[in-house]
Amino acid sequence: MQKFEPGQLTLVAIVITENGPLAMVEDSVGRGYVIKNGTEIGRAGIVDSIADNTVVIKQRYKTTAGEERYNFVEMLLKKEGEKQQ
């Protein structure tokens, strides 16, 4: 999953299991991948949380002063019949 940045993936399903939540994402050609909390995505991202309709990815970056900061990217699950953006 490290070859994909969050913007290159579409969230298509979330399943809550007794071992924790799982999510399915698709790339631009429709290939599916299962992710879970802790899955690394992109160069500096990691799946931070999976909820009923959202996956949050925590991306690490450094400021020009060398401080480590985090950016959070939210992937939303679209309702059936709703178009993906």
C-alpha atoms as an extended CHARMM CRD file, in Angstrom:
* protein
*
        85  EXT
         1         1  MET       CA              0.0000000000        0.0000000000        0.0000000000  PROA      1               0.0000000000
         2         2  GLN       CA              2.9920000000        2.3110000000        0.2470000000  PROA      2               0.0000000000
         3         3  LYS       CA              2.9380000000        2.8910000000       -3.5130000000  PROA      3               0.0000000000
         4         4  PHE       CA             -0.4410000000        4.6660000000       -3.2090000000  PROA      4               0.0000000000
         5         5  GLU       CA             -1.1760000000        8.0580000000       -1.6920000000  PROA      5               0.0000000000
         6         6  PRO       CA             -4.6220000000        8.3970000000       -0.0440000000  PROA      6               0.0000000000
         7         7  GLY       CA             -5.9500000000       10.5450000000       -2.9130000000  PROA      7               0.0000000000
         8         8  GLN       CA             -5.3150000000        7.6750000000       -5.3380000000  PROA      8               0.0000000000
         9         9  LEU       CA             -7.6320000000        5.3190000000       -3.4490000000  PROA      9               0.0000000000
        10        10  THR       CA            -11.4100000000        5.1050000000       -3.1310000000  PROA      10              0.0000000000
        11        11  LEU       CA            -13.0320000000        3.7390000000        0.0120000000  PROA      11              0.0000000000
        12        12  VAL       CA            -15.6250000000        1.1320000000       -1.0060000000  PROA      12              0.0000000000
        13        13  ALA       CA            -16.4510000000       -0.8800000000        2.1420000000  PROA      13              0.0000000000
        14        14  ILE       CA            -15.9860000000       -1.0530000000        5.8990000000  PROA      14              0.0000000000
        15        15  VAL       CA            -16.4590000000       -4.2400000000        7.9100000000  PROA      15              0.0000000000
        16        16  ILE       CA            -16.4300000000       -4.3590000000       11.7020000000  PROA      16              0.0000000000
        17        17  THR       CA            -15.0780000000       -7.7250000000       12.8900000000  PROA      17              0.0000000000
        18        18  GLU       CA            -14.3910000000       -9.1120000000       16.3510000000  PROA      18              0.0000000000
        19        19  ASN       CA            -10.6790000000       -8.6190000000       15.5930000000  PROA      19              0.0000000000
        20        20  GLY       CA            -11.1810000000       -4.9640000000       14.7250000000  PROA      20              0.0000000000
        21        21  PRO       CA            -12.4350000000       -2.9640000000       11.7600000000  PROA      21              0.0000000000
        22        22  LEU       CA            -11.3010000000       -3.5620000000        8.1850000000  PROA      22              0.0000000000
        23        23  ALA       CA            -11.7610000000       -1.3780000000        5.1290000000  PROA      23              0.0000000000
        24        24  MET       CA            -11.5940000000       -2.1020000000        1.4240000000  PROA      24              0.0000000000
        25        25  VAL       CA            -10.1400000000        0.4820000000       -0.9330000000  PROA      25              0.0000000000
        26        26  GLU       CA             -9.7700000000        0.4450000000       -4.7150000000  PROA      26              0.0000000000
        27        27  ASP       CA             -7.0890000000        1.9400000000       -6.9100000000  PROA      27              0.0000000000
        28        28  SER       CA             -7.7770000000        3.7380000000      -10.1960000000  PROA      28              0.0000000000
        29        29  VAL       CA             -8.0590000000        0.4880000000      -12.1760000000  PROA      29              0.0000000000
        30        30  GLY       CA            -10.5270000000       -1.0740000000       -9.7260000000  PROA      30              0.0000000000
        31        31  ARG       CA             -8.0980000000       -3.4110000000       -7.9350000000  PROA      31              0.0000000000
        32        32  GLY       CA             -9.1850000000       -3.8880000000       -4.3260000000  PROA      32              0.0000000000
        33        33  TYR       CA             -7.0600000000       -3.8800000000       -1.1640000000  PROA      33              0.0000000000
        34        34  VAL       CA             -7.9850000000       -4.6190000000        2.4530000000  PROA      34              0.0000000000
        35        35  ILE       CA             -6.5420000000       -2.2350000000        5.0510000000  PROA      35              0.0000000000
        36        36  LYS       CA             -6.7000000000       -2.1130000000        8.8380000000  PROA      36              0.0000000000
        37        37  ASN       CA             -5.4600000000        0.1120000000       11.6440000000  PROA      37              0.0000000000
        38        38  GLY       CA             -1.6940000000        0.4470000000       11.3130000000  PROA      38              0.0000000000
        39        39  THR       CA             -1.5300000000       -0.2350000000        7.5520000000  PROA      39              0.0000000000
        40        40  GLU       CA              1.0990000000        2.0000000000        5.9540000000  PROA      40              0.0000000000
        41        41  ILE       CA             -0.1520000000        4.0720000000        3.0250000000  PROA      41              0.0000000000
        42        42  GLY       CA              2.0030000000        6.2610000000        0.8260000000  PROA      42              0.0000000000
        43        43  ARG       CA              5.4230000000        7.5870000000        1.7930000000  PROA      43              0.0000000000
        44        44  ALA       CA              4.5540000000        8.6920000000        5.3200000000  PROA      44              0.0000000000
        45        45  GLY       CA              0.9600000000        7.6740000000        6.0620000000  PROA      45              0.0000000000
        46        46  ILE       CA             -0.5640000000        5.1270000000        8.3870000000  PROA      46              0.0000000000
        47        47  VAL       CA             -4.1970000000        4.1360000000        8.9540000000  PROA      47              0.0000000000
        48        48  ASP       CA             -5.0380000000        5.8430000000       12.2420000000  PROA      48              0.0000000000
        49        49  SER       CA             -8.6790000000        4.8040000000       12.6470000000  PROA      49              0.0000000000
        50        50  ILE       CA            -11.5810000000        3.1090000000       10.8890000000  PROA      50              0.0000000000
        51        51  ALA       CA            -15.1590000000        4.0040000000       11.8820000000  PROA      51              0.0000000000
        52        52  ASP       CA            -18.6440000000        3.3160000000       10.4800000000  PROA      52              0.0000000000
        53        53  ASN       CA            -18.1470000000        5.3860000000        7.3110000000  PROA      53              0.0000000000
        54        54  THR       CA            -14.6680000000        6.9040000000        7.6150000000  PROA      54              0.0000000000
        55        55  VAL       CA            -11.0110000000        5.9320000000        7.4080000000  PROA      55              0.0000000000
        56        56  VAL       CA             -8.5270000000        8.4250000000        8.8710000000  PROA      56              0.0000000000
        57        57  ILE       CA             -4.9380000000        8.3750000000        7.6280000000  PROA      57              0.0000000000
        58        58  LYS       CA             -2.2480000000       10.0990000000        9.6910000000  PROA      58              0.0000000000
        59        59  GLN       CA              0.5450000000       11.5140000000        7.5180000000  PROA      59              0.0000000000
        60        60  ARG       CA              3.8630000000       12.5740000000        9.0280000000  PROA      60              0.0000000000
        61        61  TYR       CA              5.7880000000       15.5300000000        7.6090000000  PROA      61              0.0000000000
        62        62  LYS       CA              8.5660000000       17.8780000000        8.6650000000  PROA      62              0.0000000000
        63        63  THR       CA              8.3510000000       21.6590000000        8.6880000000  PROA      63              0.0000000000
        64        64  THR       CA             11.0940000000       23.8350000000        7.2210000000  PROA      64              0.0000000000
        65        65  ALA       CA             12.3670000000       24.2080000000       10.8020000000  PROA      65              0.0000000000
        66        66  GLY       CA             12.7140000000       20.4180000000       11.0220000000  PROA      66              0.0000000000
        67        67  GLU       CA              9.7760000000       19.8990000000       13.3940000000  PROA      67              0.0000000000
        68        68  GLU       CA              7.7770000000       16.7190000000       12.9080000000  PROA      68              0.0000000000
        69        69  ARG       CA              4.0510000000       17.3710000000       12.3820000000  PROA      69              0.0000000000
        70        70  TYR       CA              1.0190000000       15.3740000000       11.3370000000  PROA      70              0.0000000000
        71        71  ASN       CA             -1.7160000000       15.8900000000        8.7870000000  PROA      71              0.0000000000
        72        72  PHE       CA             -4.9210000000       13.8400000000        8.9230000000  PROA      72              0.0000000000
        73        73  VAL       CA             -6.6280000000       12.7330000000        5.7000000000  PROA      73              0.0000000000
        74        74  GLU       CA            -10.1990000000       11.4640000000        5.9310000000  PROA      74              0.0000000000
        75        75  MET       CA            -11.6080000000        9.0150000000        3.4000000000  PROA      75              0.0000000000
        76        76  LEU       CA            -15.4190000000        8.9040000000        3.3830000000  PROA      76              0.0000000000
        77        77  LEU       CA            -17.5490000000        5.9250000000        2.4240000000  PROA      77              0.0000000000
        78        78  LYS       CA            -20.1890000000        7.0380000000       -0.0750000000  PROA      78              0.0000000000
        79        79  LYS       CA            -23.7470000000        5.8060000000        0.3120000000  PROA      79              0.0000000000
        80        80  GLU       CA            -25.0110000000        3.3890000000       -2.3030000000  PROA      80              0.0000000000
        81        81  GLY       CA            -25.9310000000        5.2900000000       -5.4620000000  PROA      81              0.0000000000
        82        82  GLU       CA            -23.8630000000        8.3380000000       -4.4900000000  PROA      82              0.0000000000
        83        83  LYS       CA            -21.1430000000        9.2870000000       -6.9750000000  PROA      83              0.0000000000
        84        84  GLN       CA            -17.4690000000        9.1850000000       -5.9570000000  PROA      84              0.0000000000
        85        85  GLN       CA            -15.6170000000       12.4820000000       -6.3040000000  PROA      85              0.0000000000
